[in-house]
Amino acid sequence: SLYDHIIVCLSGGKDSIAAYLRLVDMGVDKSKVEFWHHDVDGQEGSSLMDWAFMRDYCRQLGEELGIPMYFSWLEGGFEGEMLKDNAYRHPH
């Protein structure tokens, strides 16, 4: 294989799960696959965009399939980006 890591951006919906299943059908080495979910609301407790259960759902899906699960977010999340005033984007 040409790749050290194969990242599946996991929203938790049918499309990202289908993308993973397609990789399995293609015979991709599962040990190279990683799931990544972007917490749109960040880590500060906002619930503007993300479903409250989604982080735990993605974590459990990764555990069940034996795929490492990682999370990313912007400080302040989507709401913080919308409400910033003449400022650069928030860090990841």
Backbone as a chain_set.jsonl record, in Angstrom:
{"seq": "SLYDHIIVCLSGGKDSIAAYLRLVDMGVDKSKVEFWHHDVDGQEGSSLMDWAFMRDYCRQLGEELGIPMYFSWLEGGFEGEMLKDNAYRHPH", "coords": {"N": [[0.833, -1.19, 0.0], [0.398, 2.272, -0.624], [0.027, 4.137, 1.36], [0.429, 5.308, 4.726], [-1.491, 5.981, 6.579], [-5.015, 5.922, 6.487], [-7.534, 8.039, 6.376], [-10.81, 8.324, 7.457], [-13.244, 10.62, 7.331], [-15.494, 10.917, 9.676], [-18.781, 11.468, 9.987], [-20.764, 10.188, 11.195], [-22.95, 9.557, 9.832], [-24.69, 7.874, 7.087], [-23.171, 8.085, 4.709], [-20.413, 8.436, 5.376], [-19.979, 6.093, 6.783], [-20.513, 4.261, 4.77], [-18.356, 4.871, 3.111], [-16.227, 3.875, 4.637], [-16.946, 1.128, 4.643], [-16.668, 0.589, 1.937], [-13.898, 0.798, 1.656], [-13.172, -1.455, 3.151], [-14.297, -3.444, 1.516], [-12.589, -3.148, -0.641], [-10.342, -4.293, 0.279], [-8.563, -2.958, 1.908], [-6.009, -2.509, 4.336], [-7.055, -2.756, 7.547], [-5.66, -1.865, 9.762], [-4.498, 0.476, 9.059], [-6.46, 2.344, 8.904], [-8.144, 5.204, 10.143], [-10.638, 6.817, 12.054], [-11.975, 10.05, 11.957], [-13.657, 12.619, 13.558], [-15.144, 15.759, 13.303], [-15.893, 17.981, 15.753], [-18.285, 20.159, 15.466], [-19.386, 22.076, 17.154], [-17.342, 22.519, 18.94], [-15.543, 22.225, 22.074], [-16.669, 23.47, 24.196], [-19.219, 23.173, 25.186], [-21.441, 24.072, 23.756], [-24.481, 23.53, 21.926], [-25.287, 24.053, 19.365], [-25.017, 23.043, 16.708], [-24.112, 20.298, 16.651], [-25.407, 17.024, 17.305], [-26.284, 15.922, 20.536], [-25.569, 13.307, 21.214], [-23.667, 12.499, 19.37], [-20.797, 12.457, 19.543], [-20.28, 10.375, 21.391], [-21.549, 8.287, 20.031], [-19.933, 8.063, 17.705], [-17.512, 7.351, 18.925], [-18.207, 4.856, 20.068], [-18.838, 3.443, 17.719], [-16.342, 3.333, 16.458], [-14.981, 1.757, 18.373], [-16.468, -0.654, 18.203], [-15.95, -1.455, 15.564], [-13.254, -1.7, 15.643], [-11.567, 0.389, 14.96], [-9.385, 3.124, 15.335], [-10.485, 6.119, 16.901], [-10.612, 9.551, 16.45], [-10.832, 13.023, 17.378], [-11.513, 16.348, 16.31], [-11.604, 19.951, 16.647], [-12.523, 23.414, 16.674], [-11.454, 25.977, 18.864], [-14.014, 27.362, 20.713], [-15.755, 26.632, 18.782], [-18.218, 26.41, 16.093], [-20.047, 28.435, 16.67], [-18.415, 30.279, 18.017], [-16.783, 31.041, 15.886], [-18.656, 32.332, 14.275], [-19.35, 34.507, 15.855], [-17.085, 36.006, 16.286], [-15.295, 39.079, 16.141], [-13.863, 40.906, 13.767], [-11.497, 39.338, 13.901], [-8.869, 36.873, 13.721], [-9.219, 33.404, 12.71], [-10.156, 30.933, 15.156], [-7.907, 28.799, 17.032], [-7.202, 25.276, 16.343]], "CA": [[0.0, 0.0, 0.0], [1.143, 3.528, -0.723], [-0.321, 5.052, 2.441], [0.636, 4.896, 6.113], [-2.762, 6.212, 7.265], [-6.181, 6.188, 5.648], [-8.446, 8.75, 7.269], [-12.213, 8.433, 7.085], [-13.896, 11.709, 8.063], [-16.704, 10.239, 10.136], [-19.853, 12.31, 10.515], [-21.699, 9.308, 11.881], [-24.043, 9.292, 8.902], [-24.577, 6.721, 6.187], [-22.15, 8.261, 3.676], [-19.066, 8.168, 5.89], [-19.92, 4.662, 7.101], [-20.403, 3.579, 3.471], [-16.975, 5.058, 2.641], [-15.418, 2.89, 5.357], [-17.282, -0.212, 4.15], [-16.064, 0.464, 0.606], [-12.481, 0.494, 1.882], [-13.111, -2.861, 3.563], [-14.547, -4.239, 0.298], [-11.417, -3.033, -1.51], [-9.254, -5.045, 0.887], [-7.625, -2.067, 2.593], [-5.524, -2.967, 5.639], [-7.788, -2.039, 8.599], [-4.749, -1.268, 10.744], [-4.107, 1.797, 8.56], [-7.638, 3.212, 8.877], [-8.475, 6.017, 11.319], [-11.851, 7.634, 11.974], [-11.852, 11.405, 12.501], [-14.923, 13.368, 13.611], [-14.951, 17.163, 13.667], [-16.946, 18.51, 16.619], [-18.592, 21.485, 14.928], [-19.64, 22.991, 18.266], [-16.169, 22.653, 19.799], [-15.54, 21.499, 23.349], [-17.09, 24.381, 25.257], [-20.551, 22.856, 25.685], [-22.515, 24.556, 22.895], [-25.199, 22.481, 21.196], [-25.892, 24.747, 18.234], [-25.014, 22.25, 15.481], [-23.886, 18.864, 16.864], [-26.333, 16.267, 18.133], [-25.656, 15.661, 21.838], [-25.087, 11.923, 21.296], [-22.827, 12.134, 18.23], [-19.423, 12.131, 19.943], [-20.292, 9.041, 21.986], [-21.899, 7.354, 18.958], [-18.734, 7.848, 16.882], [-16.55, 6.611, 19.747], [-18.664, 3.465, 20.155], [-18.717, 2.838, 16.395], [-14.926, 3.014, 16.3], [-14.673, 0.609, 19.236], [-17.122, -1.852, 17.666], [-15.295, -1.851, 14.317], [-11.819, -1.842, 15.875], [-10.888, 1.48, 14.262], [-9.116, 4.24, 16.247], [-11.374, 7.274, 16.719], [-10.009, 10.82, 16.848], [-11.74, 14.166, 17.283], [-10.919, 17.669, 16.124], [-12.553, 21.035, 16.875], [-11.983, 24.758, 16.841], [-11.798, 26.593, 20.141], [-15.219, 28.17, 20.563], [-16.633, 25.97, 17.823], [-18.883, 27.129, 15.01], [-20.634, 29.648, 17.241], [-17.319, 31.211, 18.252], [-16.367, 31.574, 14.586], [-19.69, 33.257, 13.797], [-19.468, 35.681, 16.711], [-15.831, 36.753, 16.414], [-15.421, 40.414, 15.56], [-12.597, 41.358, 13.176], [-10.411, 38.551, 14.485], [-8.471, 35.687, 12.979], [-9.929, 32.196, 13.13], [-9.716, 30.327, 16.408], [-7.022, 27.641, 16.804], [-7.735, 23.917, 16.486]], "C": [[0.875, 1.251, 0.0], [0.982, 4.422, 0.501], [-0.034, 4.45, 3.812], [-0.661, 4.98, 6.905], [-3.844, 6.455, 6.222], [-7.238, 6.773, 6.57], [-9.841, 8.777, 6.664], [-12.802, 9.531, 7.958], [-15.3, 11.233, 8.416], [-17.696, 11.237, 10.716], [-20.78, 11.492, 11.404], [-22.881, 8.945, 10.998], [-23.727, 8.159, 7.941], [-23.462, 6.872, 5.169], [-20.748, 7.942, 4.182], [-18.912, 6.698, 6.289], [-19.796, 3.85, 5.813], [-18.992, 3.718, 2.906], [-16.047, 4.06, 3.324], [-15.681, 1.477, 4.823], [-16.724, -0.446, 2.746], [-14.578, 0.148, 0.728], [-12.295, -0.969, 2.272], [-13.303, -3.765, 2.348], [-13.345, -4.24, -0.643], [-10.213, -3.782, -0.948], [-8.204, -4.194, 1.569], [-7.264, -2.647, 3.96], [-6.183, -2.129, 6.738], [-6.87, -1.347, 9.595], [-4.282, 0.122, 10.306], [-5.249, 2.808, 8.604], [-7.801, 3.923, 10.215], [-9.798, 6.723, 11.041], [-11.549, 8.982, 12.616], [-13.215, 12.077, 12.428], [-14.608, 14.793, 14.043], [-16.15, 17.623, 14.485], [-17.216, 19.954, 16.209], [-18.784, 22.5, 16.05], [-18.437, 23.195, 19.177], [-16.337, 21.868, 21.084], [-16.082, 22.334, 24.504], [-18.522, 24.172, 25.73], [-21.703, 23.393, 24.851], [-23.198, 23.37, 22.219], [-25.924, 23.078, 19.991], [-26.039, 23.836, 17.021], [-24.928, 20.738, 15.715], [-25.018, 18.243, 17.68], [-25.6, 15.881, 19.418], [-25.024, 14.268, 21.912], [-23.971, 11.597, 20.303], [-21.405, 11.737, 18.619], [-19.354, 10.706, 20.507], [-20.631, 7.98, 20.938], [-20.676, 7.031, 18.106], [-17.688, 7.035, 17.643], [-16.926, 5.132, 19.811], [-18.561, 2.746, 18.81], [-17.268, 2.439, 16.126], [-14.515, 1.806, 17.127], [-15.229, -0.682, 18.644], [-16.417, -2.369, 16.414], [-13.788, -2.038, 14.467], [-10.985, -0.797, 15.157], [-10.631, 2.606, 15.26], [-9.969, 5.457, 15.882], [-10.687, 8.516, 17.257], [-11.015, 11.938, 16.632], [-10.937, 15.439, 17.063], [-12.011, 18.705, 16.359], [-11.803, 22.358, 16.879], [-12.345, 25.245, 18.23], [-12.988, 27.516, 19.91], [-16.206, 27.61, 19.558], [-17.192, 26.891, 16.754], [-19.437, 28.462, 15.496], [-19.564, 30.704, 17.497], [-16.808, 31.833, 16.969], [-17.368, 32.6, 14.074], [-19.681, 34.567, 14.573], [-18.175, 36.469, 16.868], [-15.962, 38.071, 15.65], [-14.055, 40.882, 15.078], [-11.393, 40.64, 13.774], [-10.069, 37.398, 13.551], [-9.251, 34.484, 13.491], [-9.346, 31.669, 14.44], [-8.819, 29.125, 16.107], [-7.772, 26.323, 16.957], [-7.265, 23.34, 17.793]], "O": [[1.967, 1.258, 0.569], [1.74, 5.379, 0.659], [-0.224, 3.255, 4.037], [-0.911, 4.162, 7.79], [-3.613, 7.111, 5.207], [-7.771, 6.082, 7.439], [-10.034, 9.192, 5.521], [-12.857, 9.395, 9.18], [-16.178, 11.158, 7.557], [-17.483, 11.784, 11.798], [-21.487, 12.033, 12.254], [-23.716, 8.122, 11.373], [-22.648, 7.568, 7.977], [-22.851, 5.872, 4.791], [-19.981, 7.259, 3.504], [-17.832, 6.127, 6.145], [-19.059, 2.865, 5.767], [-18.481, 2.784, 2.287], [-15.184, 3.466, 2.678], [-14.741, 0.72, 4.579], [-16.348, -1.569, 2.41], [-14.057, -0.682, -0.018], [-11.382, -1.639, 1.79], [-12.565, -4.734, 2.167], [-13.111, -5.215, -1.357], [-9.183, -3.896, -1.613], [-7.08, -4.646, 1.789], [-8.115, -3.207, 4.651], [-5.911, -0.934, 6.855], [-7.257, -0.351, 10.207], [-3.725, 0.865, 11.114], [-5.033, 3.997, 8.37], [-7.622, 3.328, 11.277], [-10.045, 7.173, 9.922], [-10.943, 9.049, 13.685], [-13.851, 12.103, 11.374], [-13.896, 15.012, 15.023], [-17.277, 17.657, 13.99], [-16.461, 20.86, 16.563], [-18.39, 23.658, 15.912], [-18.519, 23.988, 20.115], [-17.167, 20.963, 21.173], [-15.962, 21.94, 25.664], [-18.999, 24.914, 26.588], [-22.859, 23.182, 25.218], [-22.574, 22.338, 21.972], [-27.029, 22.661, 19.645], [-27.082, 23.853, 16.366], [-25.613, 19.976, 15.033], [-25.523, 18.851, 18.624], [-24.415, 15.549, 19.378], [-24.031, 14.084, 22.616], [-23.381, 10.52, 20.386], [-20.865, 10.773, 18.075], [-18.472, 9.93, 20.14], [-20.06, 6.889, 20.958], [-20.408, 5.864, 17.816], [-17.055, 6.142, 17.08], [-16.075, 4.261, 19.631], [-18.23, 1.56, 18.769], [-16.998, 1.345, 15.63], [-13.79, 0.935, 16.648], [-14.53, -1.694, 18.593], [-16.298, -3.579, 16.222], [-13.119, -2.482, 13.534], [-9.839, -1.052, 14.786], [-11.552, 3.014, 15.967], [-10.148, 5.777, 14.707], [-10.229, 8.528, 18.4], [-11.929, 11.823, 15.815], [-9.824, 15.583, 17.568], [-13.199, 18.391, 16.284], [-10.587, 22.395, 17.068], [-13.436, 24.955, 18.723], [-12.964, 28.355, 19.009], [-17.352, 28.054, 19.485], [-16.701, 28.0, 16.543], [-19.314, 29.484, 14.821], [-19.777, 31.886, 17.226], [-16.44, 33.008, 16.947], [-16.98, 33.621, 13.505], [-19.972, 35.623, 14.011], [-18.172, 37.509, 17.527], [-16.658, 38.151, 14.638], [-13.189, 41.217, 15.885], [-10.391, 41.269, 14.112], [-10.87, 37.002, 12.704], [-9.863, 34.531, 14.558], [-8.192, 31.932, 14.775], [-8.95, 28.502, 15.053], [-8.819, 26.251, 17.601], [-7.596, 22.2, 18.12]]}, "num_chains": 1, "name": "protein.A"}
